[in-house]
């Protein structure tokens, strides 16, 4: 194990709580093991860890994050995600490969969503020329988490949102019966409504969307 992860694992294992782990595991449908460390406590430990252990190389960053993703307990995936975000200065054009790997590995909303709007969203602001080719593949893939990410990566773009692209991605997935896709369509429209409510109102009124998507989109309009 990489020293960065060895020290982190030791620090987190010192404060694990078996009783809390049971509840946390149940919250995510018993799909993942947990150490039982609430987010505020984990982040406090992780904040100190970041100061004490510095990553200087992009290859090292990818190796560390992948290794954390491979550990059993979910807290390590959260730390891997936060490590990747902390070291944006080390990102390059190939960083999308690790982002896509994380989206499609041990996938659930708790990691996929921040990977989509924090990681992929940030990446595509830096490399906008890659948006259509990469997110287009995500949108038409058979992986629901890549599909969801193609919708959510613009969640925080506000007035920079590419409405044409968003529309085409929604049309591609509008007939999906998958809860996480219907929810994502509504969610990204609801967020964009904060910047452009008229566009969203017209879009929802003029196009057939799943009831869940409509409800989420119009929540604050």
Buried (B, 14 or more C-beta within 10 A) or exposed (E): EBEBBEBBBEBBEEBBBEEBBEEBBEEEEEEBBBBBBEEEBBBEBBEEBBEEBEBEEBEBBBBBBBBBBBBEBBBBBBBBBBBBBBBEEBBEEEBBEBBBBBBBEBBBBBBBBBBBBBBBBBBBEEBEEEBBEBBBEBBEBEEBBBBBBBBBBBBBBEEEBBEEBBEBBBEBBBEBEEEBBBBBBBBBBBBBBEEBEEBBBEBBEEEEBBEBBBBBBBEEE
